[in-house]
Amino acid sequence: MSKQVYKVFEEIEFKAKLLAQYWNNFHIEISQHLPESYQPEIQELSNNLEIALTQLIYELQNPTLTLATTGTTSSGKSTLVNLLCGAEIVPVAVSEMSAGAVTIEYSKEKSLIIHETPGALWECGEWRGISDDKIYQRLYQAMISYIENRETQSNLACPQSTIAYPFRLVKESQLQLPKGTKVRIIDLPGLAYVGDQGNANVIKQCREALCIVTYNSAETDLQKVKSLLQEVVQQVKDLGGSPARMLFALNRIDVFRADRNWPESENDFVENTVRSIKHELTERLKEYTEEIENLEVVKLSTWPALLSLQIQSQDDIYSADACKKADNHFNGLIEDILEDLPRNTQKWNRHDKNRVAEALWEKSYGEEFQENLREHINKHFPQLVIPQIIENFNIAAGNAIAEWATQTTNAVLNSSEERYQEECENISHIRLSIERFLQISDTNLREPFEKLEIKVKQVLAEESTDDPVNYIRSVITELQNVQPYNELGEKLYPLFGWRIELKRGIEQVLEAVAKSLETGRVDLDSPNLKKTNILNINLLSRNLNRLVNLGYTSSVAKEGKTIEARTDTEKNKLQQINEELNELSIHLNIVIEDVLRQISNQELNRIYQAVSELFRCHLSYIEKEANGIAPNIAVKFPDSQLSQVNNKLTFSFKFSAGFAITKGTWKEAIQVKRKERLWYTNSTLLILMM
């Protein structure tokens, strides 16, 4: 069992107060050895420390815990949110319903805000004291209105909602958080809606959130399973940051209960799926190889777990409805006790309901999930929040106090004439040593990137035929042979791995198009295509359907074919195919550009993280070595002040395509019927006689 979260925060608060006490004693003592002119500086340091300490204590006592939920297609993500809330307030449907982000903030009073968004066709506003059912219905109307109209309304933005609710996660899960902790759950949109700007802004807020990623365990089609694994990668990339803060839930795990040897088949599925998820993530996110190996994965069936809670409700109508659903949909989970119960669920008494609720909770792995979530929060929440709080404190006062105290103490100790001259010589020596060290360190970091800049310019000027991306790989490899960058492992992989991802994105689009032409059934449901503009996807889909109807196949697309049209009918058909192919090139241009834009945003974030990791490593190293050279100076290099990476990079894409009909003439061999003609002649034999 990990340490209770609030105690971790309390320990940091205690140490901060202790630091303030030490400073108070120190500056009173040292002031006796300093001239009066030092007093304004001491007072300023004390004031800054007091302000910074007050802010630090407030942030430690009032942190914000954000729990974001995301998941693969039909994985029960919204049902998970309802389970965390202990009530059915977020819409659930067989098809994708999570069109817009829903933020649920813990509050004893219930309320709903549906924010004004561009083009909104649904009712927006705020409702206080609202019932669970009304929350559900209003969210449902907003989301279904968006889904039904987004294909025709290009300026329509996804609905954005905020709910205040006394959710179960805080009330009953025994999280042991600091008393002032603000807790919120963010139900992130489905993969098809992450490109919306409003949703993208919400996802950015989740970079410092703990995340639950749900996976659809009920899917058996191998092609769809492959697609689900790719969706997992997309979700992790969109969330950004380390997968270590993500808890993976294999949802709908109850499907294996129908098997004769279900424990064995369930365990085989879990082992294979965890292995596949780790493999896919490691291949696509090499910089997090170590974290991925220690990924936390749990089993869960959200719907029966939620029904278990609803059955125990004191609202008889609500409870009876949950009993009926449990009997209809999860009969197999409670079959061992159904024989003892009335066949009509309306006749179940409170004892019967409790037995059913306990069975559902146990067999849905509700308790195991709750315990794993609690441990996940205990382990990762302090790691996410506390370092930033301490960094803010150090920038505001801590670093200045440490530097001033170290240097002033050293100055007082060396204040005699003899020691003064000796210290001057020592400082001169230290300065030269630090300058040499910083110069070497600076060269080691700069040199590879300067070489890279020269090579890129040569390639752009067509003075070199080298592959610049391969050159980046070789340069980074060389850099990682130098201390301290050899400790970074795969952290710098995104600096050259982006091309593979862009290529993969293009191939995924072209494969979907080729398969549609090959089978005659248009299917553009791949993970990357789900994220592109629905209007463009629909135009591409209709274009492919027309090509299929004209007899254009994948073999023609892959191998090419020269088509000659001689009759008017053939010429018209060829003209139609030509027009559709030119239109296909236009639609592919637009869709691929959109796909690459989505991928490039992900890859640029990874590049930014990689460069930041490189700078943090560099700063940590020079700080450590500089303090080794000058232990009495207290050299500090705060990440937030020196790691200023400009992440406003962009990839540029330009595509061109087209198919032309050329007019020409051809020679044709004509067969002519041959007739036999008989010739009659007289033969004369001339004999010459001597």
Disulfide bonds with the S-S distance in Angstrom:
none
